[in-house]
């Protein structure tokens, strides 16, 4: 996801939320996801005419001005071969969780436009619960992937997602006694994608100070090396407080380097030095997953730090690795909430990720 570096660097000025919609808090969910919202459109082109008209180089990736991106998305979506999905890392995880049988609640921001309505309709049809702040002055985030001869050209803009406000979350916490939070003695995961972190310092601080306690656990996804490097202070703070930290080897290496450590092992020593139980997942693609943890039992005291490597399932036909990490998180959390052992959870997470990479986009077959 390095191409989204352009997108996340350009953060728009904040505006107060005008609407807090589609919040379903009557039954608190076991997983609460915080992330950016993108309406993903994947189009298979029969010829490169659309690329040429927008002066886009085949295979290029980056950010487009929102007005141009909306126009491109509109033309692309008219294609009979257009696949539309809710996008964004944490929303991908929420979607896969739903398919696995675990309902999650997602928090994010959209604009006051047709894309937001389309997104809400898709979420309703798929039974995905979301509390979506409406930002009147911004467009809903978009990601358009144009496939020509199996070569993707991809452009995005996070739009309204950059303006998610603390008031949206704090209002939901005290929403007429129908809070999405479970009692602190019951298991619940508060999952934050790294892409959500830039300029959301007040929201992240609220989550860790006001919401995370006892069996309400923080789970963090490092998301991308550039996110880690440009937000190293807050990412390290969140990683210290998190019960679960997910990331690939490049992301953990970036966090180690950005915080003055010469290896992932040295970074792990610091993360565990604060006390408490923690599980680090270092994904390595086809090489498998390394798990570093002091976990013994759910309610027990931390044990000695252990290092264990898990093999990745063999994938016969790799189609698209996009969203594999998001799917891994979903598979793990689903199994964890079913009270399976740590090893079983990792194996299920790897199996789910292996299935997703055989599909276009972050989707299960």
Phi and psi in degrees as a GROMACS rama.xvg file:
@    title "Ramachandran Plot"
@    xaxis  label "Phi"
@    yaxis  label "Psi"
@TYPE xy
-61.0726  -28.4421  UNK-2
-60.5541  -22.7898  UNK-3
-79.6801  1.27284  UNK-4
-57.8699  -40.3431  UNK-5
-60.3451  -40.3403  UNK-6
-66.8673  -47.8719  UNK-7
-77.8499  -14.9397  UNK-8
-70.9026  -30.7226  UNK-9
-95.2279  93.0659  UNK-10
-103.005  128.694  UNK-11
-81.1488  157.399  UNK-12
-63.9617  146.383  UNK-13
-76.8729  147.886  UNK-14
-132.667  148.896  UNK-15
-66.7382  145.907  UNK-16
-66.5697  143.152  UNK-17
-105.132  -12.4295  UNK-18
-158.773  145.616  UNK-19
-127.791  102.662  UNK-20
-120.31  164.545  UNK-21
55.4134  30.6807  UNK-22
-86.5979  121.9  UNK-23
-114.26  95.4814  UNK-24
-110.067  5.66937  UNK-25
-65.3662  -35.2505  UNK-26
-120.853  100.528  UNK-27
-56.5954  132.083  UNK-28
-89.825  156.795  UNK-29
-76.5704  -19.9723  UNK-30
-126.304  126.676  UNK-31
-116.666  122.047  UNK-32
-109.76  137.003  UNK-33
-121.209  123.807  UNK-34
-169.299  -179.477  UNK-35
-85.9686  151.007  UNK-36
-110.594  126.096  UNK-37
-129.169  136.454  UNK-38
-89.7254  107.912  UNK-39
-86.7562  132.205  UNK-40
-126.702  121.714  UNK-41
-111.865  120.66  UNK-42
-123.702  129.861  UNK-43
-93.2311  115.843  UNK-44
-90.2303  138.582  UNK-45
-82.8032  -26.1238  UNK-46
-148.731  164.874  UNK-47
-86.0122  16.0551  UNK-48
-57.9918  -42.0223  UNK-49
-64.7623  -40.0878  UNK-50
-62.188  -44.4337  UNK-51
-64.7421  -38.8743  UNK-52
-65.947  -32.7903  UNK-53
-96.4882  7.44503  UNK-54
56.3398  45.7398  UNK-55
-107.406  129.615  UNK-56
-77.9216  133.617  UNK-57
-56.1336  127.535  UNK-58
87.4242  -1.20421  UNK-59
-78.358  160.105  UNK-60
-143.476  147.864  UNK-61
161.596  -156.716  UNK-62
-107.896  142.657  UNK-63
-118.811  150.347  UNK-64
-52.0482  139.828  UNK-65
-60.2793  -39.3076  UNK-66
-63.3549  -43.431  UNK-67
-67.0895  -41.4127  UNK-68
-62.9864  -40.9015  UNK-69
-61.7623  -40.9013  UNK-70
-65.8353  -43.0429  UNK-71
-62.1894  -43.8464  UNK-72
-61.9401  -39.8445  UNK-73
-63.5367  -44.5558  UNK-74
-68.1758  -40.7283  UNK-75
-65.3245  -38.5552  UNK-76
-69.5873  -15.9013  UNK-77
-73.2299  -12.8233  UNK-78
-69.671  143.565  UNK-79
-72.1695  -11.5562  UNK-80
-109.928  35.5001  UNK-81
-98.3604  127.964  UNK-82
-109.432  122.301  UNK-83
-112.182  132.195  UNK-84
-140.853  150.833  UNK-85
-64.8721  134.191  UNK-86
-125.56  176.44  UNK-87
109.495  144.182  UNK-88
-56.903  -56.4837  UNK-89
-67.5885  -32.568  UNK-90
-70.132  -34.2345  UNK-91
-58.674  -45.8022  UNK-92
-61.7594  -41.6957  UNK-93
-62.706  -39.5677  UNK-94
-64.4932  -45.2356  UNK-95
-68.1466  -38.4681  UNK-96
-55.3865  -44.5802  UNK-97
-60.3797  -43.654  UNK-98
-65.7265  -29.9022  UNK-99
-80.0254  -16.2952  UNK-100
110.589  10.2021  UNK-101
-114.6  117.152  UNK-102
-77.0512  138.739  UNK-103
-127.396  157.809  UNK-104
-111.269  130.843  UNK-105
-111.502  138.01  UNK-106
-113.828  132.403  UNK-107
-168.437  -172.468  UNK-108
-133.019  142.456  UNK-109
-132.143  169.44  UNK-110
-88.5316  -179.58  UNK-111
-99.1995  73.592  UNK-112
-147.641  178.731  UNK-113
-65.2097  -33.3203  UNK-114
-62.7566  -37.2547  UNK-115
-64.356  -41.5252  UNK-116
-66.2754  -39.1228  UNK-117
-63.6967  -42.1632  UNK-118
-62.579  -46.8038  UNK-119
-60.4565  -39.0857  UNK-120
-63.6473  -43.3928  UNK-121
-62.861  -43.4616  UNK-122
-62.4308  -41.0537  UNK-123
-63.0146  -45.2984  UNK-124
-62.205  -33.0782  UNK-125
-95.6123  0.713095  UNK-126
70.1419  28.5324  UNK-127
-94.6441  122.641  UNK-128
-86.0178  133.408  UNK-129
-145.74  138.578  UNK-130
-103.025  102.941  UNK-131
-109.91  113.322  UNK-132
-70.3954  135.776  UNK-133
-98.4736  121.879  UNK-134
-102.889  108.887  UNK-135
-64.6075  -26.3553  UNK-136
-98.7599  8.96426  UNK-137
-137.075  159.758  UNK-138
-90.8131  155.087  UNK-139
-64.417  140.074  UNK-140
-59.3354  145.182  UNK-141
-133.503  149.749  UNK-142
-138.862  122.354  UNK-143
-117.995  121.047  UNK-144
-112.288  119.689  UNK-145
-107.426  114.668  UNK-146
-99.6514  120.393  UNK-147
-132.834  119.639  UNK-148
53.4096  44.6846  UNK-149
61.7071  20.7454  UNK-150
-116.589  110.239  UNK-151
-81.3679  136.771  UNK-152
-113.057  120.746  UNK-153
-131.55  127.789  UNK-154
-135.233  146.894  UNK-155
-148.596  164.17  UNK-156
-155.458  126.777  UNK-157
-77.5618  -14.4737  UNK-158
50.8107  -123.968  UNK-159
-62.4894  -22.372  UNK-160
-56.963  -29.3101  UNK-161
-68.4951  -11.2613  UNK-162
-113.547  19.1343  UNK-163
-58.0735  128.708  UNK-164
-107.263  148.159  UNK-165
-57.3787  -35.6419  UNK-166
-58.2793  -33.1716  UNK-167
-61.6736  -44.2341  UNK-168
-72.9182  -46.7637  UNK-169
-64.0803  -34.6854  UNK-170
-64.5782  -41.863  UNK-171
-64.242  -34.3225  UNK-172
-62.3817  -37.0759  UNK-173
-111.371  31.6893  UNK-174
-76.0937  87.0523  UNK-175
49.9543  37.9879  UNK-176
74.0406  6.75408  UNK-177
-108.767  44.8313  UNK-178
-59.3991  148.926  UNK-179
-77.0305  -5.4973  UNK-180
-82.1306  139.839  UNK-181
-86.0793  159.859  UNK-182
-56.0318  148.116  UNK-183
-63.4931  -19.5876  UNK-184
-86.2559  -0.749101  UNK-185
-110.418  147.037  UNK-186
-67.5285  129.537  UNK-187
-154.354  140.597  UNK-188
-110.354  127.36  UNK-189
-104.91  106.419  UNK-190
-105.565  123.789  UNK-191
-119.257  123.054  UNK-192
-81.0212  146.239  UNK-193
-61.0603  -32.4614  UNK-194
-61.2303  -22.3944  UNK-195
-79.5803  -19.0649  UNK-196
-70.7597  -43.7334  UNK-197
-53.0158  128.099  UNK-198
57.426  20.6612  UNK-199
-112.963  34.0209  UNK-200
-56.6951  -40.7674  UNK-201
-67.7507  -36.8603  UNK-202
-68.4877  -46.3103  UNK-203
-62.5764  -40.5701  UNK-204
-63.1243  -40.4862  UNK-205
-62.8161  -42.7945  UNK-206
-60.4117  -48.6373  UNK-207
-76.7149  -30.7388  UNK-208
-86.4003  -35.0403  UNK-209
-105.542  -25.9862  UNK-210
-109.684  -37.4965  UNK-211
-81.373  120.081  UNK-212
-170.149  151.349  UNK-213
48.9556  -115.4  UNK-214
-91.6625  5.15164  UNK-215
-85.4798  102.87  UNK-216
-99.5924  144.248  UNK-217
-90.7373  131.457  UNK-218
-119.304  132.908  UNK-219
-123.775  135.443  UNK-220
-108.453  123.592  UNK-221
-65.8668  -29.8481  UNK-222
76.2265  -48.9888  UNK-223
-166.617  146.492  UNK-224
-57.0527  -40.1932  UNK-225
-67.7831  -31.9502  UNK-226
-63.6035  -45.1739  UNK-227
-62.6377  -46.7546  UNK-228
-65.1703  -40.8492  UNK-229
-83.4757  -11.4042  UNK-230
-134.434  39.0383  UNK-231
-61.6958  -37.5021  UNK-232
-64.2012  -50.5556  UNK-233
-72.6424  -33.5647  UNK-234
-66.5214  -38.9313  UNK-235
-65.0786  -40.9898  UNK-236
-61.7117  -44.5471  UNK-237
-65.5352  -40.3674  UNK-238
-63.1925  -35.755  UNK-239
-64.786  -34.4961  UNK-240
-90.2306  -14.3027  UNK-241
-77.4447  147.987  UNK-242
-82.8352  -40.2743  UNK-243
-119.299  134.503  UNK-244
-126.707  119.799  UNK-245
-108.187  139.935  UNK-246
-178.33  161.227  UNK-247
-88.6497  175.785  UNK-248
-60.9285  -39.1452  UNK-249
-65.1767  -36.1864  UNK-250
-70.2306  -42.2087  UNK-251
-66.5196  -38.2444  UNK-252
-63.5058  -39.2482  UNK-253
-64.4501  -40.2971  UNK-254
-67.0715  -40.0951  UNK-255
-61.7188  -48.5241  UNK-256
-64.2057  -43.7046  UNK-257
-67.6719  -20.6633  UNK-258
-109.462  15.7845  UNK-259
82.9761  22.1508  UNK-260
-108.822  144.939  UNK-261
-92.748  3.05889  UNK-262
-162.054  163.091  UNK-263
-65.1778  -36.6936  UNK-264
-59.8584  -41.3572  UNK-265
-67.5845  -38.4894  UNK-266
-60.8445  -44.0555  UNK-267
-60.4376  -40.3311  UNK-268
-57.4173  -42.7141  UNK-269
-66.719  -43.4587  UNK-270
-61.5837  -36.7087  UNK-271
-83.1206  -15.5521  UNK-272
-69.1862  -18.0137  UNK-273
-77.2289  -4.20662  UNK-274
87.0457  169.63  UNK-275
84.2183  168.68  UNK-276
-90.757  142.838  UNK-277
-152.804  147.473  UNK-278
-131.008  122.774  UNK-279
-105.523  132.89  UNK-280
-116.235  114.13  UNK-281
-109.88  99.9327  UNK-282
-82.8336  143.398  UNK-283
-132.545  32.7351  UNK-284
61.9448  -131.429  UNK-285
-66.9313  -13.8591  UNK-286
-81.5332  -7.41986  UNK-287
102.425  -151.676  UNK-288
-135.949  136.463  UNK-289
-105.512  132.067  UNK-290
-114.151  123.876  UNK-291
-114.079  122.864  UNK-292
-156.957  159.378  UNK-293
-119.088  20.101  UNK-294
-71.872  136.009  UNK-295
-119.991  -61.6173  UNK-296
-138.712  162.452  UNK-297
-54.1241  -44.7196  UNK-298
-109.135  5.28639  UNK-299
-85.8505  170.862  UNK-300
-73.3621  155.528  UNK-301
-60.7761  144.967  UNK-302
-106.119  -164.499  UNK-303
-67.7993  153.228  UNK-304
-74.7304  130.088  UNK-305
-122.214  153.94  UNK-306
-123.07  125.141  UNK-307
-138.792  135.847  UNK-308
-104.987  137.725  UNK-309
-119.709  136.443  UNK-310
-74.3197  150.421  UNK-311
-87.8012  142.874  UNK-312
-61.7797  148.582  UNK-313
-74.7956  132.937  UNK-314
-111.801  117.182  UNK-315
-74.0055  -41.6046  UNK-316
-130.045  89.5684  UNK-317
-73.8161  123.332  UNK-318
-107.958  -49.201  UNK-319
-157.242  116.626  UNK-320
-82.3656  -2.00349  UNK-321
-59.2243  127.785  UNK-322
84.6028  4.03164  UNK-323
-60.9873  -41.2059  UNK-324
-65.2284  -38.9173  UNK-325
-63.7424  -39.1622  UNK-326
-69.0006  -37.1201  UNK-327
-58.8913  -45.6724  UNK-328
-59.4763  -46.3441  UNK-329
-60.8484  -45.3877  UNK-330
-62.6366  -40.8411  UNK-331
-65.8225  -50.3577  UNK-332
-63.3778  -38.2516  UNK-333
-59.1846  -48.2471  UNK-334
-67.2684  -38.8008  UNK-335
-60.2535  -42.5116  UNK-336
-73.0825  -14.3741  UNK-337
-89.004  6.14261  UNK-338
66.4837  33.3609  UNK-339
-81.85  164.905  UNK-340
-68.026  162.039  UNK-341
-59.1063  -44.6994  UNK-342
-61.5391  -43.2481  UNK-343
-62.5334  -37.8998  UNK-344
-64.0196  -43.0953  UNK-345
-64.4486  -42.5848  UNK-346
-65.4107  -39.1579  UNK-347
-66.8314  -40.5052  UNK-348
-59.4687  -43.0248  UNK-349
-65.9437  -38.8192  UNK-350
-64.2676  -41.8591  UNK-351
-64.508  -44.7637  UNK-352
-61.6346  -39.1523  UNK-353
-64.7285  -32.779  UNK-354
-72.8437  -39.5363  UNK-355
-63.9048  -37.2587  UNK-356
-71.8057  -6.19589  UNK-357
-89.431  0.869721  UNK-358
-119.007  162.503  UNK-359
-81.4803  128.111  UNK-360
77.1331  -179.157  UNK-361
-87.1319  84.6428  UNK-362
-142.952  146.072  UNK-363
-86.7545  148.693  UNK-364
